Amino acid sequence: MTEAALRRWLLAQPHPVTYAEAAAAMGLTPPGIIAQVTALLEQTMRQDAAAGRPFLAARVVSRETGLPGRGFFDLAMALGRFDGSDPAAFHASECARLASAPESHTSAP
């Protein structure tokens, strides 16, 4: 699955999905399926940051925590969008932004 296909699939999901669900939808097989998912999600984050869009990658979460993995927050910090102070609040904010303007992602490359 390409980054664009992942983006379309995530936009079609009515609720957050787990990394395992994303990997299955992408048809990924071991080894390293989570790393493969993460690499594509990071591509979406870079594109979203450049376009001023909310991070679509916020829709992919850990089954255990209900939050994206640490890499999501690390990259958000590197991209200048997260100050590191409250991951749960930042995630909730990104999800709210996605819910209020999902159409902003439909014109993505």
N, C-alpha and C positions, 0 to 999 in steps of 0.2 A: 504494500500500500504506500502510496506517495503521501507527502505532506498535504497536498491539496485534497486527496481522497480522505485522509484522516480528518481534515478540517470539515469536509462535508458530512462525514459520519458523526462527528461530535455535535455539529449543529442540529442534526436530526434526532439526537437523544433528548428525551424529555426530562432527564434528571442526570446527576453526576454518575460517572461510571468508574469502575476500578481499573487499575493498571492491567489486571488480568483480563478483564472484559475487553479493554482496548486491544490488547495483544491478540485475543481470540478473533476479534472483528478484523484485525489486520492480517490474520492467517499466519502469524509468526509461530515458529517452533524453536525449542531450545537448541542450543544454549543461548543464554543472554537475552531472553525475550523482553525483560523489563528495560534493559539497556537500549534495546532497539526502539521500544516505545518512547523512552525518554529522549532519544536522539531526535525523533520526529517531533515530539512535543516542544523541544527546545527550538527547533526551526520555526514552529508556529509562534513561539514567544518572541523571537527576534523580529519576525515580520509584523506581529501585532504591535510591538514597541515602536518600530519604525513608522507605522501607520497611525499611531496614537489610539489604537483599539484596546479594549480590555483583553486580558490574556485568555484565549479560548482553552488553553491548557489547564486552567483552573477547574474545568469540568472533569478532570481525571484525578481520582483520589485513591488513597490507601484504604483498603477494607478495614484495617485496624483503627485508623485515626480519623477517617473522614476528611482528611486534608491531603493536598498534594505532598509529594516527597520533598525532602530537603533541597534537592537540586532545583526544584521549581522556585523556591524562595531565594536560593543562592543566585540563580540567573536573574530573577526579578531585581535583586539588589545590584547586580552587575550592570543591568540595563537602566538603573536609576529610577526604578518604579517602586521600590520597597526599602524602607529604612531599617528593617530588621527588628523592629520593636514588638510587633504583635502579629505573628503569622496567621492566627485564626481570624483576626479582624481584617487583615489584608485579603485573605482568601474570600471572606464574606463580601468584602467590597467589590472584588473582581467578579464574583458570581452575580451580585446585584447589577453591576454595570452590564454584564452579558445579558441578563434577563431584560434589562430596559432597552437594549439596542442590539439584539441579535442580528439584525439586518446589516449591521456594520461589517460583518464578516462575510457576507455573501459575495462581495466583490473582490475578495482576496484572490491572489494569484493561484 
